[in-house]
């Protein structure tokens, strides 16, 4: 299978991994779509700058593109108050409009589109509203809460009825990856937290809530699953959870984080990172200077990811609910890849260190 894939949201944690993976496959032309050119874009990848909230900009961008056969849609709009924004009508309306503008532009130039892959996530199961079933399965009926996932999915179903393309949906959770300033980059947040503790001569304390079982999704694995969804006939019209394949209790992963930074473990220190970490800009500036890191402020590196880290770690909750997505369906349909979550932690921390975004 080969073609031209348009990756919308190419600067995000998932989009950047998709760009890298697709660019390494023979027979594929890759077009990266984002408002700004992502750093480190492979030389073979064409970048197109466009703001998906602007319908005219989308139309102009598509008119200048070569014919696109596949669309990987990972573009995302989040409000500054990340978790509260998940149920905000404005956030839902903007995300719906972004996808609609791109679909309108594709239809306007009669692209020979064969497949669309749409990113959703664990919020599809309503775990941010109430405890979700364990494990969450794709066969479950829609959780009855308003969110942009359903709006985008319904738009695709409506357009697909008169189109030649098929579509698939991917649902990861707690994505491990790399994208400075992303609103949901837990790896960058944990790495910066550890570096700041070490800067202050403190052991690595666990700041989250009580023990609970969750799972993670390496963005490299999501990229591989996206290619499967885009090319395997069995994936047409299907929704797949995409998880590494093991389970995760954050307290049990904490020694691996401490080991990566050469730090001793300390007793738990419950904290809300979104409240206490933004005040560490001066300490971060010292780290940047001492280690020769890229000259980014802490806010520029982490964005809203302190909030996402708090959510991921169950901060402030003595008994956070379990959150486990079943990956069985994807494997039953023929995708057999998996990744060890502890190995993924070390990989992405090392990647951030290699790119001088975190200290060694």
C-alpha positions as CSV (number, residue, x, y, z in Angstrom):
1,X,0.0,0.0,0.0
2,X,1.2,3.5,-0.8
3,X,-0.2,7.0,-1.3
4,X,0.0,10.5,0.0
5,X,-1.0,11.0,3.6
6,X,-2.0,14.4,5.1
7,X,-1.3,14.6,8.8
8,X,-3.4,17.3,10.4
9,X,-2.1,18.4,13.8
10,X,1.5,17.5,12.8
11,X,3.0,19.5,15.7
12,X,1.3,17.5,18.4
13,X,2.4,14.5,20.5
14,X,0.5,12.1,18.3
15,X,0.9,13.9,15.0
16,X,4.6,14.3,15.2
17,X,5.0,10.6,15.8
18,X,2.8,9.8,12.8
19,X,4.9,12.1,10.6
20,X,8.1,10.4,11.6
21,X,6.7,6.9,11.2
22,X,5.0,7.5,7.8
23,X,8.0,9.3,6.5
24,X,10.1,6.2,7.1
25,X,7.8,3.9,5.1
26,X,8.5,3.2,1.4
27,X,6.0,4.4,-1.1
28,X,4.4,7.2,1.0
29,X,4.5,10.9,0.5
30,X,3.8,12.8,3.7
31,X,2.3,16.2,4.1
32,X,2.4,17.8,7.6
33,X,-0.3,20.3,8.3
34,X,0.0,22.6,11.3
35,X,-0.1,26.3,12.1
36,X,3.7,26.5,12.6
37,X,6.4,24.3,11.1
38,X,7.3,21.6,13.7
39,X,11.0,21.4,14.7
40,X,12.9,18.5,13.3
41,X,10.6,17.7,10.4
42,X,12.1,15.0,8.2
43,X,13.5,16.4,5.0
44,X,11.2,14.3,2.8
45,X,8.1,15.8,4.5
46,X,6.3,18.7,2.9
47,X,4.9,21.2,5.5
48,X,1.8,23.2,4.9
49,X,0.9,26.0,7.3
50,X,-2.8,26.6,7.9
51,X,-5.1,27.5,10.8
52,X,-7.9,24.9,10.8
53,X,-10.2,27.4,12.5
54,X,-10.1,29.5,9.3
55,X,-12.1,28.0,6.5
56,X,-10.6,30.1,3.8
57,X,-7.1,29.2,5.0
58,X,-8.0,25.5,4.8
59,X,-9.3,25.9,1.3
60,X,-6.2,27.8,0.1
61,X,-3.9,25.2,1.7
62,X,-5.7,22.3,0.0
63,X,-5.7,24.0,-3.4
64,X,-1.9,24.1,-3.2
65,X,-1.4,20.4,-2.2
66,X,-0.8,17.4,-4.4
67,X,-3.6,14.8,-4.4
68,X,-4.2,13.3,-0.9
69,X,-5.2,9.7,-0.6
70,X,-5.2,9.4,3.3
71,X,-6.0,11.8,6.1
72,X,-4.7,11.3,9.6
73,X,-6.6,13.8,11.8
74,X,-5.0,14.5,15.2
75,X,-5.5,18.3,15.3
76,X,-6.8,19.5,18.6
77,X,-8.0,22.7,20.2
78,X,-7.9,22.9,24.0
79,X,-8.8,25.8,26.3
80,X,-6.3,27.1,28.9
81,X,-8.3,25.4,31.7
82,X,-7.6,22.0,30.2
83,X,-9.8,19.6,32.3
84,X,-12.7,22.1,32.6
85,X,-12.5,22.7,28.9
86,X,-13.3,19.1,28.1
87,X,-16.9,19.8,28.8
88,X,-17.0,23.4,27.5
89,X,-19.3,24.0,24.5
90,X,-16.8,26.5,23.0
91,X,-14.1,23.8,22.9
92,X,-16.5,21.3,21.3
93,X,-17.7,23.9,18.7
94,X,-14.1,24.8,17.7
95,X,-13.0,21.2,17.3
96,X,-16.0,20.4,15.2
97,X,-15.5,23.5,13.0
98,X,-11.8,22.5,12.5
99,X,-12.7,19.1,11.1
100,X,-15.5,20.5,9.0
101,X,-13.3,23.2,7.4
102,X,-10.7,20.5,6.4
103,X,-13.4,18.2,5.0
104,X,-15.0,21.0,3.1
105,X,-11.6,21.9,1.6
106,X,-10.9,18.3,0.6
107,X,-14.3,18.0,-1.0
108,X,-13.8,21.4,-2.7
109,X,-10.7,20.2,-4.7
110,X,-12.0,16.7,-5.2
111,X,-9.1,14.9,-3.6
112,X,-8.9,11.2,-4.3
113,X,-9.3,10.4,-0.6
114,X,-9.5,6.7,0.3
115,X,-9.3,6.7,4.1
116,X,-9.6,9.0,7.2
117,X,-8.2,8.1,10.6
118,X,-9.7,10.1,13.4
119,X,-8.1,10.4,16.8
120,X,-10.3,10.2,19.9
121,X,-9.2,9.1,23.4
122,X,-10.1,7.6,26.7
123,X,-12.6,10.4,27.5
124,X,-14.9,8.6,25.0
125,X,-15.7,6.3,27.9
126,X,-16.6,9.1,30.3
127,X,-13.9,8.5,32.9
128,X,-13.6,12.3,33.4
129,X,-17.4,12.3,34.3
130,X,-17.7,9.2,36.4
131,X,-15.7,5.9,36.9
132,X,-15.5,4.0,33.7
133,X,-16.0,0.2,33.3
134,X,-12.8,-1.9,33.6
135,X,-11.8,-2.6,30.9
136,X,-13.4,-0.1,28.5
137,X,-14.3,-1.8,25.3
138,X,-15.2,-0.3,21.9
139,X,-18.4,-2.3,21.7
140,X,-19.9,-0.2,24.6
141,X,-22.6,2.3,23.7
142,X,-21.7,5.9,23.7
143,X,-21.3,7.4,27.1
144,X,-24.1,10.0,27.5
145,X,-22.0,13.1,27.9
146,X,-21.4,15.9,25.5
147,X,-18.0,16.0,23.9
148,X,-16.5,16.9,20.6
149,X,-15.6,13.2,19.8
150,X,-19.3,12.5,19.1
151,X,-19.7,15.7,17.1
152,X,-16.7,14.9,14.9
153,X,-17.6,11.2,14.5
154,X,-21.2,12.1,13.5
155,X,-19.8,14.6,10.9
156,X,-17.6,11.9,9.4
157,X,-20.5,9.4,9.3
158,X,-22.7,12.0,7.5
159,X,-20.1,12.9,4.9
160,X,-19.1,9.2,4.4
161,X,-22.5,8.4,3.1
162,X,-21.9,10.3,-0.1
163,X,-18.1,9.7,-0.3
164,X,-15.8,7.1,-1.7
165,X,-13.5,7.0,1.4
166,X,-13.7,4.9,4.6
167,X,-12.7,5.9,8.1
168,X,-11.4,4.4,11.3
169,X,-11.2,5.8,14.9
170,X,-8.3,5.3,17.3
171,X,-8.6,5.8,21.1
172,X,-5.3,5.9,23.1
173,X,-4.8,7.0,26.7
174,X,-2.1,8.8,28.6
175,X,0.1,9.3,25.5
176,X,3.8,9.1,25.8
177,X,5.6,11.2,23.2
178,X,7.3,14.5,22.4
179,X,6.0,17.9,21.4
180,X,7.1,21.1,23.3
181,X,4.2,23.1,24.5
182,X,1.6,20.4,24.0
183,X,-1.3,20.6,26.4
184,X,-1.1,16.9,27.1
185,X,2.5,15.8,27.3
186,X,2.9,13.9,30.5
187,X,6.5,12.9,29.7
188,X,7.7,16.5,29.5
189,X,5.9,17.3,32.7
190,X,7.3,14.4,34.7
191,X,10.8,15.0,33.3
192,X,10.7,18.7,34.2
193,X,9.3,17.9,37.7
194,X,12.2,15.5,38.3
195,X,14.8,17.9,37.1
196,X,13.4,20.7,39.3
197,X,13.4,18.4,42.4
198,X,17.0,17.5,41.6
199,X,17.9,21.2,41.2
200,X,16.6,21.9,44.7
201,X,18.5,18.9,46.2
202,X,15.3,17.1,46.9
203,X,14.5,13.4,46.4
204,X,12.0,12.3,43.8
205,X,8.7,12.4,45.7
206,X,5.5,11.0,44.2
207,X,3.0,13.9,44.0
208,X,-0.1,12.1,42.8
209,X,-3.1,10.5,44.4
210,X,-3.7,6.9,45.7
211,X,-2.9,3.7,43.9
212,X,-5.0,3.0,40.8
213,X,-4.5,1.0,37.6
214,X,-4.3,2.8,34.3
215,X,-2.6,2.2,31.0
216,X,-0.4,4.2,28.6
217,X,-0.1,4.6,24.8
218,X,3.3,5.2,23.2
219,X,2.9,7.6,20.3
220,X,5.1,5.4,18.2
221,X,2.6,2.6,18.7
222,X,-0.3,4.9,17.8
223,X,1.5,5.8,14.6
224,X,1.9,2.1,13.7
225,X,-1.7,1.5,14.5
226,X,-2.7,4.4,12.3
227,X,-1.0,2.9,9.3
228,X,-2.7,-0.4,10.0
229,X,-6.1,1.4,10.2
230,X,-5.4,3.3,7.0
231,X,-4.4,0.2,5.0
232,X,-6.1,-2.9,6.4
233,X,-9.5,-3.6,4.8
234,X,-10.7,-5.0,8.1
235,X,-10.3,-1.6,9.8
236,X,-12.8,0.2,7.6
237,X,-15.5,1.6,9.8
238,X,-13.9,0.3,13.0
239,X,-13.0,2.0,16.3
240,X,-9.9,0.7,18.1
241,X,-8.4,1.3,21.5
242,X,-4.6,1.6,21.2
243,X,-2.7,0.8,24.4
244,X,0.8,-0.5,25.0
245,X,-0.4,-3.9,26.1
246,X,0.7,-3.8,29.8
247,X,-0.8,-2.0,32.8
248,X,0.5,0.9,34.9
249,X,0.4,2.0,38.5
250,X,2.2,5.3,38.7
251,X,3.8,4.6,42.1
252,X,5.4,1.4,40.7
253,X,6.8,3.3,37.7
254,X,8.3,6.0,39.9
255,X,11.6,4.2,40.7
256,X,12.2,4.1,36.9
257,X,11.8,7.8,36.7
258,X,14.1,8.3,39.6
259,X,16.7,6.0,38.1
260,X,16.6,7.8,34.8
261,X,17.6,11.1,36.6
262,X,20.0,9.4,39.1
263,X,17.8,10.5,42.0
264,X,16.9,8.9,45.3
265,X,13.2,8.2,46.0
266,X,11.5,10.2,48.7
267,X,8.3,9.7,50.6
268,X,5.1,10.7,48.8
269,X,4.3,14.4,48.8
270,X,0.8,15.0,47.4
271,X,0.7,18.1,45.4
272,X,-1.2,19.8,42.6
273,X,1.5,20.4,40.0
274,X,-0.6,23.0,38.1
275,X,-0.6,25.2,41.2
276,X,3.0,24.8,42.4
277,X,5.2,24.2,39.4
278,X,4.6,27.4,37.3
279,X,6.4,29.3,40.2
280,X,9.6,27.4,39.3
281,X,10.6,29.5,36.3
282,X,13.7,30.9,38.0
283,X,14.9,27.5,38.9
284,X,14.2,26.2,35.4
285,X,16.2,29.1,33.9
286,X,19.2,28.0,36.0
287,X,18.8,24.5,34.7
288,X,18.6,25.7,31.1
289,X,21.8,27.8,31.5
290,X,23.8,25.2,33.4
291,X,23.0,22.3,31.0
292,X,22.9,24.2,27.8
293,X,19.3,23.4,27.1
294,X,17.2,25.0,24.4
295,X,16.2,28.5,25.7
296,X,12.6,27.7,26.5
297,X,10.8,28.9,29.5
298,X,9.1,26.3,31.7
299,X,5.7,27.5,30.5
300,X,6.8,27.2,26.8
301,X,8.0,23.7,27.3
302,X,5.1,22.3,29.4
303,X,2.1,24.4,28.4
304,X,-1.1,23.0,30.0
305,X,0.6,19.6,30.7
306,X,0.9,20.3,34.4
307,X,-2.9,20.0,34.4
308,X,-2.8,16.9,32.4
309,X,-0.1,15.4,34.6
310,X,-2.3,16.1,37.7
311,X,-5.2,14.4,36.0
312,X,-3.1,11.4,34.9
313,X,-1.6,10.9,38.4
314,X,-4.9,11.3,40.2
315,X,-3.6,14.3,42.1
316,X,-5.7,15.3,45.1
317,X,-7.7,12.0,45.1
318,X,-7.1,9.4,47.8
319,X,-8.7,6.7,45.7
320,X,-8.7,7.6,42.0
321,X,-10.8,5.3,39.8
322,X,-9.1,2.7,37.6
323,X,-8.9,3.5,33.9
324,X,-8.1,0.7,31.6
325,X,-8.8,0.4,27.9
326,X,-8.9,-3.1,26.4
327,X,-6.6,-3.5,23.4
328,X,-8.0,-6.9,22.4
329,X,-10.1,-5.9,19.4
330,X,-7.1,-4.3,17.6
331,X,-5.0,-7.4,18.1
332,X,-7.9,-9.7,17.1
333,X,-8.1,-7.7,13.8
334,X,-4.4,-8.4,13.1
335,X,-2.3,-5.7,14.7
336,X,0.1,-7.4,17.0
337,X,2.5,-4.7,18.0
338,X,3.0,-3.8,21.7
339,X,5.5,-1.8,23.9
340,X,6.7,-2.0,27.5
341,X,5.5,1.2,29.3
342,X,8.7,1.4,31.4
343,X,10.8,1.1,28.3
344,X,8.7,3.8,26.7
345,X,9.2,6.1,29.6
346,X,13.0,5.8,29.3
347,X,12.8,6.2,25.5
348,X,10.9,9.5,25.6
349,X,12.8,11.0,28.5
350,X,16.0,10.2,26.6
351,X,14.6,11.7,23.4
352,X,13.8,15.0,25.3
353,X,17.4,14.9,26.7
354,X,18.9,14.3,23.3
355,X,17.1,17.3,21.9
356,X,18.3,19.5,24.9
357,X,14.8,20.0,26.3
358,X,15.6,18.2,29.6
359,X,18.9,17.9,31.4
360,X,20.7,14.6,31.7
